[in-house]
Amino acid sequence: MIESYGKLVTGGLYRPQDLQAGHQLLVRSRLVSEEGGRHIPSESLKRLRDLPDDVAAELLLHELLLREPPLWLYAAVVDDEVRWENVPDADQDALRQLLADAARREALLLTLGRTLDAALLAEYGKAGEEHVVWACRRYLRDDQQRPDLAAQVHQVSLRSDQLGYDVTSPDVTGHRHRMEIKTTGSAAGGLVEFFLSRNEATVGERDPSWCLVAVRREADMSLHIVGWCRGVTLLPLLPRDLSPQGRWTSVRLSVPTTDFTPGLPLDVWV
């Protein structure tokens, strides 16, 4: 089938090698599968046939770029702004051909950037939680010689992300700590920046066993615990609802590293 692209009549719009490259991209993205020498479109690709050409092109481009994001995308979308100088000229030309409207091109890249950022933050967040679980277990097992307590450290976010905390761990007094983990790459500048949900803030305000543990991600991707703080530390920083018709659900906070107690919250009452 790929060889047949050299015989297609496109009026000079597309070169055979470009059609072949596009076909291979669809296969890599699992939008087309190969079975017994036949190339079969996926159900999601079939659904695009019933849409207007411009809508179908935009949806297809969105899905392809999410599956194989170009390296320039991470440099092009910064702080809700598209920096076109970081987009190669050839890719800018391709985007203009697919989406003639400049506002739609920019909106598409912003959406892609936010989606990729969210996925990357989720990946970093999971790594930070696993690091805290490991640190708690090491502390209880090696420093406190309590392997029985180390076995009771759990990453509850794997079961549910609605509890308002990610990791639970006992200490040697029998007290159980509930820790919300935030992984940041900005702590080196004297601030720990992270997003806090309303649910997390509510649990932190009401539960004295709750604390927020900040983990710093270094340039080499190694992880280090900055420290921890109680919910009361964050309360003055939270927004307030100004109208019954509007309620905040998530907020981005910048907290000085000096507001964090170094290390883990375990055994602070010993």
Stockholm file with secondary structure:
# STOCKHOLM 1.0

chainA/1-270         MIESYGKLVTGGLYRPQDLQAGHQLLVRSRLVSEEGGRHIPSESLKRLRDLPDDVAAELLLHELLLREPPLWLYAAVVDDEVRWENVPDADQDALRQLLADAARREALLLTLGRTLDAALLAEYGKAGEEHVVWACRRYLRDDQQRPDLAAQVHQVSLRSDQLGYDVTSPDVTGHRHRMEIKTTGSAAGGLVEFFLSRNEATVGERDPSWCLVAVRREADMSLHIVGWCRGVTLLPLLPRDLSPQGRWTSVRLSVPTTDFTPGLPLDVWV
#=GR chainA/1-270 SS CGGGGGGCCCTTSSCHHHHHHHHHHHHHTTSEEEETTEEEECHHHHHGGGSCHHHHHHHHHHHHHHHSCCTHHHHHBCSSCBCGGGSCHHHHHHHHHHCCCHHHHHHHHHHHHHHHHHHHHHHHHHHHHHHHHHHHHHIIIIISCCHHHHTTCEEGGGTCSCSSCSEEEECTTSCEEEEEEEEESCGGGTEEEEEEEHHHHHHHHHCTTEEEEEEEECTTSCEEEEEEEEHHHHGGGSCCCCBTTBCCCEEEEEEEGGGSBSSCCTTTTC
#=GC SS_cons         CGGGGGGCCCTTSSCHHHHHHHHHHHHHTTSEEEETTEEEECHHHHHGGGSCHHHHHHHHHHHHHHHSCCTHHHHHBCSSCBCGGGSCHHHHHHHHHHCCCHHHHHHHHHHHHHHHHHHHHHHHHHHHHHHHHHHHHHIIIIISCCHHHHTTCEEGGGTCSCSSCSEEEECTTSCEEEEEEEEESCGGGTEEEEEEEHHHHHHHHHCTTEEEEEEEECTTSCEEEEEEEEHHHHGGGSCCCCBTTBCCCEEEEEEEGGGSBSSCCTTTTC
//
